[in-house]
Amino acid sequence: MRTLYDVQQVLKQFGIYVYVGKRIWDIELMALELDRLYHEQVIDQPTFITCKLVLNREHELEKKKAGIIDG
């Protein structure tokens, strides 16, 4: 699992489809949904960690594209 599409496919297995309108918002909502699935013990830890790493990377890329700087 390496791409945002792969994470979307994991969520799709549980009937979760995310489209808010902005890619960065989609990524943030996907992260919340993953947290919920993990805390409900629906997905295992390796899947959760891998998905979160992909989402974190994609979120950082989107922030750079948008010129958002944490400070």
PDB file of N, H, CA, C and O in Angstrom:
ATOM      1  N   MET A   1       0.847  -1.168   0.000  1.00  0.00           N
ATOM      2  CA  MET A   1       0.000   0.000   0.000  1.00  0.00           C
ATOM      3  C   MET A   1       0.894   1.233   0.000  1.00  0.00           C
ATOM      4  O   MET A   1       1.695   1.457   0.907  1.00  0.00           O
ATOM      5  N   ARG A   2       0.720   2.031  -1.068  1.00  0.00           N
ATOM      6  H   ARG A   2       0.069   1.850  -1.805  1.00  0.00           H
ATOM      7  CA  ARG A   2       1.623   3.169  -1.218  1.00  0.00           C
ATOM      8  C   ARG A   2       0.929   4.469  -1.598  1.00  0.00           C
ATOM      9  O   ARG A   2       1.523   5.542  -1.487  1.00  0.00           O
ATOM     10  N   THR A   3      -0.305   4.387  -2.038  1.00  0.00           N
ATOM     11  H   THR A   3      -0.787   3.516  -2.128  1.00  0.00           H
ATOM     12  CA  THR A   3      -0.945   5.589  -2.566  1.00  0.00           C
ATOM     13  C   THR A   3      -2.262   5.883  -1.854  1.00  0.00           C
ATOM     14  O   THR A   3      -2.803   5.049  -1.127  1.00  0.00           O
ATOM     15  N   LEU A   4      -2.751   7.082  -2.084  1.00  0.00           N
ATOM     16  H   LEU A   4      -2.311   7.760  -2.674  1.00  0.00           H
ATOM     17  CA  LEU A   4      -4.042   7.479  -1.527  1.00  0.00           C
ATOM     18  C   LEU A   4      -5.149   6.574  -2.073  1.00  0.00           C
ATOM     19  O   LEU A   4      -6.103   6.253  -1.365  1.00  0.00           O
ATOM     20  N   TYR A   5      -5.014   6.171  -3.316  1.00  0.00           N
ATOM     21  H   TYR A   5      -4.238   6.432  -3.891  1.00  0.00           H
ATOM     22  CA  TYR A   5      -5.989   5.259  -3.914  1.00  0.00           C
ATOM     23  C   TYR A   5      -6.054   3.945  -3.126  1.00  0.00           C
ATOM     24  O   TYR A   5      -7.138   3.401  -2.911  1.00  0.00           O
ATOM     25  N   ASP A   6      -4.900   3.441  -2.699  1.00  0.00           N
ATOM     26  H   ASP A   6      -4.020   3.883  -2.873  1.00  0.00           H
ATOM     27  CA  ASP A   6      -4.867   2.204  -1.911  1.00  0.00           C
ATOM     28  C   ASP A   6      -5.628   2.372  -0.598  1.00  0.00           C
ATOM     29  O   ASP A   6      -6.355   1.473  -0.175  1.00  0.00           O
ATOM     30  N   VAL A   7      -5.458   3.522   0.040  1.00  0.00           N
ATOM     31  H   VAL A   7      -4.867   4.253  -0.303  1.00  0.00           H
ATOM     32  CA  VAL A   7      -6.179   3.797   1.291  1.00  0.00           C
ATOM     33  C   VAL A   7      -7.679   3.879   1.009  1.00  0.00           C
ATOM     34  O   VAL A   7      -8.487   3.372   1.786  1.00  0.00           O
ATOM     35  N   GLN A   8      -8.048   4.511  -0.093  1.00  0.00           N
ATOM     36  H   GLN A   8      -7.391   4.923  -0.725  1.00  0.00           H
ATOM     37  CA  GLN A   8      -9.459   4.587  -0.466  1.00  0.00           C
ATOM     38  C   GLN A   8     -10.048   3.187  -0.652  1.00  0.00           C
ATOM     39  O   GLN A   8     -11.201   2.948  -0.295  1.00  0.00           O
ATOM     40  N   GLN A   9      -9.273   2.276  -1.200  1.00  0.00           N
ATOM     41  H   GLN A   9      -8.336   2.470  -1.490  1.00  0.00           H
ATOM     42  CA  GLN A   9      -9.751   0.908  -1.406  1.00  0.00           C
ATOM     43  C   GLN A   9      -9.969   0.183  -0.081  1.00  0.00           C
ATOM     44  O   GLN A   9     -10.906  -0.606   0.047  1.00  0.00           O
ATOM     45  N   VAL A  10      -9.111   0.445   0.903  1.00  0.00           N
ATOM     46  H   VAL A  10      -8.350   1.086   0.799  1.00  0.00           H
ATOM     47  CA  VAL A  10      -9.301  -0.141   2.240  1.00  0.00           C
ATOM     48  C   VAL A  10     -10.613   0.369   2.827  1.00  0.00           C
ATOM     49  O   VAL A  10     -11.420  -0.418   3.323  1.00  0.00           O
ATOM     50  N   LEU A  11     -10.827   1.673   2.771  1.00  0.00           N
ATOM     51  H   LEU A  11     -10.171   2.311   2.367  1.00  0.00           H
ATOM     52  CA  LEU A  11     -12.061   2.250   3.312  1.00  0.00           C
ATOM     53  C   LEU A  11     -13.288   1.744   2.556  1.00  0.00           C
ATOM     54  O   LEU A  11     -14.341   1.514   3.151  1.00  0.00           O
ATOM     55  N   LYS A  12     -13.146   1.575   1.259  1.00  0.00           N
ATOM     56  H   LYS A  12     -12.290   1.762   0.776  1.00  0.00           H
ATOM     57  CA  LYS A  12     -14.252   1.105   0.423  1.00  0.00           C
ATOM     58  C   LYS A  12     -14.725  -0.287   0.856  1.00  0.00           C
ATOM     59  O   LYS A  12     -15.908  -0.604   0.735  1.00  0.00           O
ATOM     60  N   GLN A  13     -13.807  -1.115   1.360  1.00  0.00           N
ATOM     61  H   GLN A  13     -12.845  -0.857   1.458  1.00  0.00           H
ATOM     62  CA  GLN A  13     -14.168  -2.458   1.832  1.00  0.00           C
ATOM     63  C   GLN A  13     -15.208  -2.397   2.945  1.00  0.00           C
ATOM     64  O   GLN A  13     -15.952  -3.354   3.161  1.00  0.00           O
ATOM     65  N   PHE A  14     -15.256  -1.266   3.652  1.00  0.00           N
ATOM     66  H   PHE A  14     -14.652  -0.489   3.476  1.00  0.00           H
ATOM     67  CA  PHE A  14     -16.178  -1.100   4.772  1.00  0.00           C
ATOM     68  C   PHE A  14     -17.323  -0.144   4.428  1.00  0.00           C
ATOM     69  O   PHE A  14     -18.042   0.329   5.309  1.00  0.00           O
ATOM     70  N   GLY A  15     -17.474   0.125   3.142  1.00  0.00           N
ATOM     71  H   GLY A  15     -16.891  -0.259   2.427  1.00  0.00           H
ATOM     72  CA  GLY A  15     -18.565   0.982   2.699  1.00  0.00           C
ATOM     73  C   GLY A  15     -18.348   2.455   2.986  1.00  0.00           C
ATOM     74  O   GLY A  15     -19.309   3.219   3.080  1.00  0.00           O
ATOM     75  N   ILE A  16     -17.088   2.861   3.127  1.00  0.00           N
ATOM     76  H   ILE A  16     -16.308   2.240   3.050  1.00  0.00           H
ATOM     77  CA  ILE A  16     -16.766   4.254   3.421  1.00  0.00           C
ATOM     78  C   ILE A  16     -16.217   4.908   2.158  1.00  0.00           C
ATOM     79  O   ILE A  16     -15.157   4.536   1.656  1.00  0.00           O
ATOM     80  N   TYR A  17     -16.959   5.884   1.661  1.00  0.00           N
ATOM     81  H   TYR A  17     -17.820   6.186   2.069  1.00  0.00           H
ATOM     82  CA  TYR A  17     -16.551   6.655   0.491  1.00  0.00           C
ATOM     83  C   TYR A  17     -16.413   8.104   0.929  1.00  0.00           C
ATOM     84  O   TYR A  17     -17.347   8.679   1.488  1.00  0.00           O
ATOM     85  N   VAL A  18     -15.247   8.696   0.676  1.00  0.00           N
ATOM     86  H   VAL A  18     -14.489   8.229   0.222  1.00  0.00           H
ATOM     87  CA  VAL A  18     -14.987  10.058   1.132  1.00  0.00           C
ATOM     88  C   VAL A  18     -14.804  10.973  -0.072  1.00  0.00           C
ATOM     89  O   VAL A  18     -13.936  10.754  -0.917  1.00  0.00           O
ATOM     90  N   TYR A  19     -15.647  12.007  -0.127  1.00  0.00           N
ATOM     91  H   TYR A  19     -16.352  12.184   0.560  1.00  0.00           H
ATOM     92  CA  TYR A  19     -15.445  13.082  -1.094  1.00  0.00           C
ATOM     93  C   TYR A  19     -16.054  14.345  -0.507  1.00  0.00           C
ATOM     94  O   TYR A  19     -17.274  14.501  -0.464  1.00  0.00           O
ATOM     95  N   VAL A  20     -15.190  15.241  -0.056  1.00  0.00           N
ATOM     96  H   VAL A  20     -14.199  15.115  -0.091  1.00  0.00           H
ATOM     97  CA  VAL A  20     -15.640  16.486   0.549  1.00  0.00           C
ATOM     98  C   VAL A  20     -15.541  17.625  -0.462  1.00  0.00           C
ATOM     99  O   VAL A  20     -16.337  18.563  -0.422  1.00  0.00           O
ATOM    100  N   GLY A  21     -14.583  17.548  -1.351  1.00  0.00           N
ATOM    101  H   GLY A  21     -13.936  16.786  -1.383  1.00  0.00           H
ATOM    102  CA  GLY A  21     -14.454  18.573  -2.372  1.00  0.00           C
ATOM    103  C   GLY A  21     -13.029  19.049  -2.548  1.00  0.00           C
ATOM    104  O   GLY A  21     -12.591  19.326  -3.665  1.00  0.00           O
ATOM    105  N   LYS A  22     -12.312  19.144  -1.455  1.00  0.00           N
ATOM    106  H   LYS A  22     -12.668  18.919  -0.548  1.00  0.00           H
ATOM    107  CA  LYS A  22     -10.897  19.506  -1.516  1.00  0.00           C
ATOM    108  C   LYS A  22     -10.095  18.285  -1.100  1.00  0.00           C
ATOM    109  O   LYS A  22     -10.444  17.597  -0.141  1.00  0.00           O
ATOM    110  N   ARG A  23      -9.033  18.026  -1.817  1.00  0.00           N
ATOM    111  H   ARG A  23      -8.749  18.585  -2.596  1.00  0.00           H
ATOM    112  CA  ARG A  23      -8.226  16.830  -1.553  1.00  0.00           C
ATOM    113  C   ARG A  23      -7.702  16.803  -0.116  1.00  0.00           C
ATOM    114  O   ARG A  23      -7.703  15.745   0.514  1.00  0.00           O
ATOM    115  N   ILE A  24      -7.258  17.932   0.408  1.00  0.00           N
ATOM    116  H   ILE A  24      -7.257  18.791  -0.104  1.00  0.00           H
ATOM    117  CA  ILE A  24      -6.708  17.955   1.767  1.00  0.00           C
ATOM    118  C   ILE A  24      -7.796  17.622   2.794  1.00  0.00           C
ATOM    119  O   ILE A  24      -7.527  16.956   3.793  1.00  0.00           O
ATOM    120  N   TRP A  25      -9.018  18.087   2.544  1.00  0.00           N
ATOM    121  H   TRP A  25      -9.237  18.628   1.733  1.00  0.00           H
ATOM    122  CA  TRP A  25     -10.123  17.757   3.447  1.00  0.00           C
ATOM    123  C   TRP A  25     -10.472  16.277   3.352  1.00  0.00           C
ATOM    124  O   TRP A  25     -10.784  15.643   4.360  1.00  0.00           O
ATOM    125  N   ASP A  26     -10.420  15.728   2.144  1.00  0.00           N
ATOM    126  H   ASP A  26     -10.167  16.243   1.325  1.00  0.00           H
ATOM    127  CA  ASP A  26     -10.664  14.296   1.968  1.00  0.00           C
ATOM    128  C   ASP A  26      -9.660  13.476   2.775  1.00  0.00           C
ATOM    129  O   ASP A  26     -10.025  12.504   3.436  1.00  0.00           O
ATOM    130  N   ILE A  27      -8.397  13.880   2.713  1.00  0.00           N
ATOM    131  H   ILE A  27      -8.101  14.670   2.176  1.00  0.00           H
ATOM    132  CA  ILE A  27      -7.338  13.166   3.432  1.00  0.00           C
ATOM    133  C   ILE A  27      -7.589  13.220   4.937  1.00  0.00           C
ATOM    134  O   ILE A  27      -7.437  12.216   5.631  1.00  0.00           O
ATOM    135  N   GLU A  28      -7.971  14.390   5.437  1.00  0.00           N
ATOM    136  H   GLU A  28      -8.094  15.206   4.872  1.00  0.00           H
ATOM    137  CA  GLU A  28      -8.232  14.539   6.867  1.00  0.00           C
ATOM    138  C   GLU A  28      -9.412  13.679   7.309  1.00  0.00           C
ATOM    139  O   GLU A  28      -9.365  13.062   8.373  1.00  0.00           O
ATOM    140  N   LEU A  29     -10.463  13.635   6.504  1.00  0.00           N
ATOM    141  H   LEU A  29     -10.501  14.137   5.639  1.00  0.00           H
ATOM    142  CA  LEU A  29     -11.624  12.818   6.844  1.00  0.00           C
ATOM    143  C   LEU A  29     -11.292  11.328   6.767  1.00  0.00           C
ATOM    144  O   LEU A  29     -11.764  10.545   7.591  1.00  0.00           O
ATOM    145  N   MET A  30     -10.487  10.936   5.788  1.00  0.00           N
ATOM    146  H   MET A  30     -10.103  11.573   5.119  1.00  0.00           H
ATOM    147  CA  MET A  30     -10.055   9.535   5.700  1.00  0.00           C
ATOM    148  C   MET A  30      -9.283   9.136   6.956  1.00  0.00           C
ATOM    149  O   MET A  30      -9.449   8.025   7.461  1.00  0.00           O
ATOM    150  N   ALA A  31      -8.443  10.033   7.459  1.00  0.00           N
ATOM    151  H   ALA A  31      -8.308  10.935   7.049  1.00  0.00           H
ATOM    152  CA  ALA A  31      -7.680   9.748   8.677  1.00  0.00           C
ATOM    153  C   ALA A  31      -8.621   9.541   9.859  1.00  0.00           C
ATOM    154  O   ALA A  31      -8.407   8.640  10.670  1.00  0.00           O
ATOM    155  N   LEU A  32      -9.650  10.357   9.963  1.00  0.00           N
ATOM    156  H   LEU A  32      -9.825  11.089   9.304  1.00  0.00           H
ATOM    157  CA  LEU A  32     -10.631  10.192  11.041  1.00  0.00           C
ATOM    158  C   LEU A  32     -11.368   8.862  10.922  1.00  0.00           C
ATOM    159  O   LEU A  32     -11.588   8.178  11.922  1.00  0.00           O
ATOM    160  N   GLU A  33     -11.745   8.501   9.715  1.00  0.00           N
ATOM    161  H   GLU A  33     -11.567   9.057   8.903  1.00  0.00           H
ATOM    162  CA  GLU A  33     -12.438   7.227   9.501  1.00  0.00           C
ATOM    163  C   GLU A  33     -11.531   6.042   9.836  1.00  0.00           C
ATOM    164  O   GLU A  33     -11.982   5.054  10.416  1.00  0.00           O
ATOM    165  N   LEU A  34     -10.262   6.143   9.470  1.00  0.00           N
ATOM    166  H   LEU A  34      -9.895   6.946   8.999  1.00  0.00           H
ATOM    167  CA  LEU A  34      -9.311   5.075   9.811  1.00  0.00           C
ATOM    168  C   LEU A  34      -9.159   4.938  11.317  1.00  0.00           C
ATOM    169  O   LEU A  34      -9.126   3.827  11.847  1.00  0.00           O
ATOM    170  N   ASP A  35      -9.066   6.079  12.009  1.00  0.00           N
ATOM    171  H   ASP A  35      -9.092   6.981  11.579  1.00  0.00           H
ATOM    172  CA  ASP A  35      -8.977   6.049  13.476  1.00  0.00           C
ATOM    173  C   ASP A  35     -10.171   5.310  14.063  1.00  0.00           C
ATOM    174  O   ASP A  35     -10.025   4.476  14.957  1.00  0.00           O
ATOM    175  N   ARG A  36     -11.346   5.628  13.549  1.00  0.00           N
ATOM    176  H   ARG A  36     -11.465   6.305  12.823  1.00  0.00           H
ATOM    177  CA  ARG A  36     -12.565   4.991  14.051  1.00  0.00           C
ATOM    178  C   ARG A  36     -12.548   3.480  13.804  1.00  0.00           C
ATOM    179  O   ARG A  36     -12.885   2.698  14.693  1.00  0.00           O
ATOM    180  N   LEU A  37     -12.159   3.079  12.608  1.00  0.00           N
ATOM    181  H   LEU A  37     -11.886   3.714  11.886  1.00  0.00           H
ATOM    182  CA  LEU A  37     -12.098   1.646  12.297  1.00  0.00           C
ATOM    183  C   LEU A  37     -11.102   0.920  13.188  1.00  0.00           C
ATOM    184  O   LEU A  37     -11.358  -0.197  13.638  1.00  0.00           O
ATOM    185  N   TYR A  38      -9.965   1.560  13.440  1.00  0.00           N
ATOM    186  H   TYR A  38      -9.757   2.467  13.075  1.00  0.00           H
ATOM    187  CA  TYR A  38      -8.941   0.924  14.269  1.00  0.00           C
ATOM    188  C   TYR A  38      -9.400   0.813  15.723  1.00  0.00           C
ATOM    189  O   TYR A  38      -9.216  -0.227  16.355  1.00  0.00           O
ATOM    190  N   HIS A  39      -9.990   1.867  16.246  1.00  0.00           N
ATOM    191  H   HIS A  39     -10.139   2.712  15.733  1.00  0.00           H
ATOM    192  CA  HIS A  39     -10.436   1.840  17.642  1.00  0.00           C
ATOM    193  C   HIS A  39     -11.591   0.871  17.854  1.00  0.00           C
ATOM    194  O   HIS A  39     -11.783   0.363  18.959  1.00  0.00           O
ATOM    195  N   GLU A  40     -12.351   0.615  16.811  1.00  0.00           N
ATOM    196  H   GLU A  40     -12.195   1.028  15.913  1.00  0.00           H
ATOM    197  CA  GLU A  40     -13.422  -0.382  16.879  1.00  0.00           C
ATOM    198  C   GLU A  40     -12.896  -1.786  16.562  1.00  0.00           C
ATOM    199  O   GLU A  40     -13.666  -2.745  16.512  1.00  0.00           O
ATOM    200  N   GLN A  41     -11.585  -1.898  16.348  1.00  0.00           N
ATOM    201  H   GLN A  41     -10.960  -1.119  16.389  1.00  0.00           H
ATOM    202  CA  GLN A  41     -10.891  -3.158  16.065  1.00  0.00           C
ATOM    203  C   GLN A  41     -11.408  -3.841  14.796  1.00  0.00           C
ATOM    204  O   GLN A  41     -11.511  -5.066  14.730  1.00  0.00           O
ATOM    205  N   VAL A  42     -11.726  -3.030  13.804  1.00  0.00           N
ATOM    206  H   VAL A  42     -11.642  -2.035  13.858  1.00  0.00           H
ATOM    207  CA  VAL A  42     -12.184  -3.555  12.522  1.00  0.00           C
ATOM    208  C   VAL A  42     -10.994  -3.817  11.603  1.00  0.00           C
ATOM    209  O   VAL A  42     -11.010  -4.764  10.817  1.00  0.00           O
ATOM    210  N   ILE A  43      -9.953  -2.972  11.703  1.00  0.00           N
ATOM    211  H   ILE A  43      -9.940  -2.203  12.342  1.00  0.00           H
ATOM    212  CA  ILE A  43      -8.734  -3.184  10.920  1.00  0.00           C
ATOM    213  C   ILE A  43      -7.577  -3.469  11.862  1.00  0.00           C
ATOM    214  O   ILE A  43      -7.578  -3.032  13.013  1.00  0.00           O
ATOM    215  N   ASP A  44      -6.593  -4.203  11.365  1.00  0.00           N
ATOM    216  H   ASP A  44      -6.592  -4.558  10.430  1.00  0.00           H
ATOM    217  CA  ASP A  44      -5.452  -4.560  12.202  1.00  0.00           C
ATOM    218  C   ASP A  44      -4.426  -3.423  12.248  1.00  0.00           C
ATOM    219  O   ASP A  44      -4.477  -2.482  11.456  1.00  0.00           O
ATOM    220  N   GLN A  45      -3.496  -3.540  13.198  1.00  0.00           N
ATOM    221  H   GLN A  45      -3.455  -4.305  13.841  1.00  0.00           H
ATOM    222  CA  GLN A  45      -2.515  -2.479  13.414  1.00  0.00           C
ATOM    223  C   GLN A  45      -1.612  -2.226  12.206  1.00  0.00           C
ATOM    224  O   GLN A  45      -1.400  -1.066  11.853  1.00  0.00           O
ATOM    225  N   PRO A  46      -1.068  -3.271  11.553  1.00  0.00           N
ATOM    226  CA  PRO A  46      -0.212  -2.992  10.387  1.00  0.00           C
ATOM    227  C   PRO A  46      -0.938  -2.224   9.276  1.00  0.00           C
ATOM    228  O   PRO A  46      -0.364  -1.318   8.671  1.00  0.00           O
ATOM    229  N   THR A  47      -2.181  -2.580   9.012  1.00  0.00           N
ATOM    230  H   THR A  47      -2.648  -3.316   9.504  1.00  0.00           H
ATOM    231  CA  THR A  47      -2.963  -1.865   7.998  1.00  0.00           C
ATOM    232  C   THR A  47      -3.184  -0.424   8.426  1.00  0.00           C
ATOM    233  O   THR A  47      -3.033   0.500   7.627  1.00  0.00           O
ATOM    234  N   PHE A  48      -3.542  -0.236   9.688  1.00  0.00           N
ATOM    235  H   PHE A  48      -3.666  -0.987  10.338  1.00  0.00           H
ATOM    236  CA  PHE A  48      -3.779   1.108  10.221  1.00  0.00           C
ATOM    237  C   PHE A  48      -2.537   1.981  10.092  1.00  0.00           C
ATOM    238  O   PHE A  48      -2.613   3.110   9.608  1.00  0.00           O
ATOM    239  N   ILE A  49      -1.402   1.460  10.522  1.00  0.00           N
ATOM    240  H   ILE A  49      -1.340   0.543  10.915  1.00  0.00           H
ATOM    241  CA  ILE A  49      -0.159   2.241  10.495  1.00  0.00           C
ATOM    242  C   ILE A  49       0.237   2.582   9.062  1.00  0.00           C
ATOM    243  O   ILE A  49       0.611   3.718   8.770  1.00  0.00           O
ATOM    244  N   THR A  50       0.154   1.605   8.178  1.00  0.00           N
ATOM    245  H   THR A  50      -0.150   0.682   8.415  1.00  0.00           H
ATOM    246  CA  THR A  50       0.513   1.851   6.781  1.00  0.00           C
ATOM    247  C   THR A  50      -0.390   2.915   6.162  1.00  0.00           C
ATOM    248  O   THR A  50       0.090   3.824   5.484  1.00  0.00           O
ATOM    249  N   CYS A  51      -1.686   2.803   6.395  1.00  0.00           N
ATOM    250  H   CYS A  51      -2.076   2.065   6.946  1.00  0.00           H
ATOM    251  CA  CYS A  51      -2.627   3.791   5.860  1.00  0.00           C
ATOM    252  C   CYS A  51      -2.350   5.178   6.427  1.00  0.00           C
ATOM    253  O   CYS A  51      -2.376   6.167   5.695  1.00  0.00           O
ATOM    254  N   LYS A  52      -2.088   5.251   7.722  1.00  0.00           N
ATOM    255  H   LYS A  52      -2.067   4.447   8.317  1.00  0.00           H
ATOM    256  CA  LYS A  52      -1.820   6.554   8.341  1.00  0.00           C
ATOM    257  C   LYS A  52      -0.550   7.182   7.779  1.00  0.00           C
ATOM    258  O   LYS A  52      -0.496   8.395   7.577  1.00  0.00           O
ATOM    259  N   LEU A  53       0.463   6.375   7.529  1.00  0.00           N
ATOM    260  H   LEU A  53       0.420   5.390   7.693  1.00  0.00           H
ATOM    261  CA  LEU A  53       1.698   6.908   6.947  1.00  0.00           C
ATOM    262  C   LEU A  53       1.450   7.467   5.546  1.00  0.00           C
ATOM    263  O   LEU A  53       1.957   8.532   5.195  1.00  0.00           O
ATOM    264  N   VAL A  54       0.674   6.746   4.759  1.00  0.00           N
ATOM    265  H   VAL A  54       0.261   5.880   5.044  1.00  0.00           H
ATOM    266  CA  VAL A  54       0.335   7.225   3.415  1.00  0.00           C
ATOM    267  C   VAL A  54      -0.442   8.541   3.513  1.00  0.00           C
ATOM    268  O   VAL A  54      -0.152   9.493   2.789  1.00  0.00           O
ATOM    269  N   LEU A  55      -1.426   8.589   4.408  1.00  0.00           N
ATOM    270  H   LEU A  55      -1.662   7.816   4.997  1.00  0.00           H
ATOM    271  CA  LEU A  55      -2.227   9.804   4.553  1.00  0.00           C
ATOM    272  C   LEU A  55      -1.388  10.977   5.050  1.00  0.00           C
ATOM    273  O   LEU A  55      -1.562  12.105   4.588  1.00  0.00           O
ATOM    274  N   ASN A  56      -0.481  10.718   5.985  1.00  0.00           N
ATOM    275  H   ASN A  56      -0.339   9.802   6.361  1.00  0.00           H
ATOM    276  CA  ASN A  56       0.392  11.794   6.479  1.00  0.00           C
ATOM    277  C   ASN A  56       1.256  12.352   5.354  1.00  0.00           C
ATOM    278  O   ASN A  56       1.406  13.567   5.223  1.00  0.00           O
ATOM    279  N   ARG A  57       1.823  11.461   4.542  1.00  0.00           N
ATOM    280  H   ARG A  57       1.700  10.474   4.648  1.00  0.00           H
ATOM    281  CA  ARG A  57       2.648  11.909   3.423  1.00  0.00           C
ATOM    282  C   ARG A  57       1.825  12.733   2.430  1.00  0.00           C
ATOM    283  O   ARG A  57       2.254  13.801   1.995  1.00  0.00           O
ATOM    284  N   GLU A  58       0.653  12.235   2.079  1.00  0.00           N
ATOM    285  H   GLU A  58       0.304  11.367   2.432  1.00  0.00           H
ATOM    286  CA  GLU A  58      -0.212  12.943   1.134  1.00  0.00           C
ATOM    287  C   GLU A  58      -0.668  14.293   1.693  1.00  0.00           C
ATOM    288  O   GLU A  58      -0.774  15.274   0.957  1.00  0.00           O
ATOM    289  N   HIS A  59      -0.932  14.333   2.991  1.00  0.00           N
ATOM    290  H   HIS A  59      -0.845  13.536   3.589  1.00  0.00           H
ATOM    291  CA  HIS A  59      -1.361  15.585   3.625  1.00  0.00           C
ATOM    292  C   HIS A  59      -0.243  16.622   3.549  1.00  0.00           C
ATOM    293  O   HIS A  59      -0.492  17.791   3.253  1.00  0.00           O
ATOM    294  N   GLU A  60       0.975  16.193   3.815  1.00  0.00           N
ATOM    295  H   GLU A  60       1.176  15.243   4.055  1.00  0.00           H
ATOM    296  CA  GLU A  60       2.117  17.111   3.727  1.00  0.00           C
ATOM    297  C   GLU A  60       2.313  17.619   2.301  1.00  0.00           C
ATOM    298  O   GLU A  60       2.601  18.798   2.094  1.00  0.00           O
ATOM    299  N   LEU A  61       2.159  16.741   1.330  1.00  0.00           N
ATOM    300  H   LEU A  61       1.925  15.784   1.499  1.00  0.00           H
ATOM    301  CA  LEU A  61       2.276  17.158  -0.071  1.00  0.00           C
ATOM    302  C   LEU A  61       1.217  18.197  -0.434  1.00  0.00           C
ATOM    303  O   LEU A  61       1.507  19.173  -1.126  1.00  0.00           O
ATOM    304  N   GLU A  62       0.003  17.984   0.032  1.00  0.00           N
ATOM    305  H   GLU A  62      -0.233  17.192   0.594  1.00  0.00           H
ATOM    306  CA  GLU A  62      -1.075  18.936  -0.251  1.00  0.00           C
ATOM    307  C   GLU A  62      -0.827  20.274   0.436  1.00  0.00           C
ATOM    308  O   GLU A  62      -1.111  21.329  -0.131  1.00  0.00           O
ATOM    309  N   LYS A  63      -0.301  20.232   1.652  1.00  0.00           N
ATOM    310  H   LYS A  63      -0.071  19.375   2.113  1.00  0.00           H
ATOM    311  CA  LYS A  63       0.015  21.484   2.352  1.00  0.00           C
ATOM    312  C   LYS A  63       1.085  22.264   1.603  1.00  0.00           C
ATOM    313  O   LYS A  63       1.004  23.488   1.498  1.00  0.00           O
ATOM    314  N   LYS A  64       2.078  21.567   1.085  1.00  0.00           N
ATOM    315  H   LYS A  64       2.144  20.573   1.171  1.00  0.00           H
ATOM    316  CA  LYS A  64       3.133  22.240   0.318  1.00  0.00           C
ATOM    317  C   LYS A  64       2.565  22.863  -0.954  1.00  0.00           C
ATOM    318  O   LYS A  64       2.911  23.988  -1.314  1.00  0.00           O
ATOM    319  N   LYS A  65       1.687  22.117  -1.631  1.00  0.00           N
ATOM    320  H   LYS A  65       1.406  21.203  -1.338  1.00  0.00           H
ATOM    321  CA  LYS A  65       1.085  22.644  -2.856  1.00  0.00           C
ATOM    322  C   LYS A  65       0.239  23.883  -2.575  1.00  0.00           C
ATOM    323  O   LYS A  65       0.193  24.813  -3.380  1.00  0.00           O
ATOM    324  N   ALA A  66      -0.428  23.883  -1.424  1.00  0.00           N
ATOM    325  H   ALA A  66      -0.391  23.128  -0.770  1.00  0.00           H
ATOM    326  CA  ALA A  66      -1.307  25.002  -1.079  1.00  0.00           C
ATOM    327  C   ALA A  66      -0.548  26.146  -0.413  1.00  0.00           C
ATOM    328  O   ALA A  66      -1.101  27.227  -0.210  1.00  0.00           O
ATOM    329  N   GLY A  67       0.714  25.909  -0.076  1.00  0.00           N
ATOM    330  H   GLY A  67       1.164  25.031  -0.241  1.00  0.00           H
ATOM    331  CA  GLY A  67       1.507  26.944   0.578  1.00  0.00           C
ATOM    332  C   GLY A  67       1.180  27.115   2.044  1.00  0.00           C
ATOM    333  O   GLY A  67       1.407  28.183   2.612  1.00  0.00           O
ATOM    334  N   ILE A  68       0.646  26.065   2.668  1.00  0.00           N
ATOM    335  H   ILE A  68       0.462  25.198   2.206  1.00  0.00           H
ATOM    336  CA  ILE A  68       0.315  26.109   4.092  1.00  0.00           C
ATOM    337  C   ILE A  68       1.556  25.743   4.886  1.00  0.00           C
ATOM    338  O   ILE A  68       2.191  24.720   4.630  1.00  0.00           O
ATOM    339  N   ILE A  69       1.895  26.582   5.846  1.00  0.00           N
ATOM    340  H   ILE A  69       1.380  27.413   6.054  1.00  0.00           H
ATOM    341  CA  ILE A  69       3.091  26.348   6.653  1.00  0.00           C
ATOM    342  C   ILE A  69       2.680  26.238   8.113  1.00  0.00           C
ATOM    343  O   ILE A  69       2.006  27.122   8.642  1.00  0.00           O
ATOM    344  N   ASP A  70       3.090  25.141   8.771  1.00  0.00           N
ATOM    345  H   ASP A  70       3.638  24.423   8.341  1.00  0.00           H
ATOM    346  CA  ASP A  70       2.869  25.015  10.213  1.00  0.00           C
ATOM    347  C   ASP A  70       3.904  25.851  10.923  1.00  0.00           C
ATOM    348  O   ASP A  70       5.063  25.897  10.512  1.00  0.00           O
ATOM    349  N   GLY A  71       3.505  26.492  11.954  1.00  0.00           N
ATOM    350  H   GLY A  71       2.563  26.455  12.288  1.00  0.00           H
ATOM    351  CA  GLY A  71       4.500  27.312  12.588  1.00  0.00           C
ATOM    352  C   GLY A  71       4.204  27.558  13.973  1.00  0.00           C
ATOM    353  O   GLY A  71       4.964  28.247  14.654  1.00  0.00           O
TER     354      GLY A  71
END
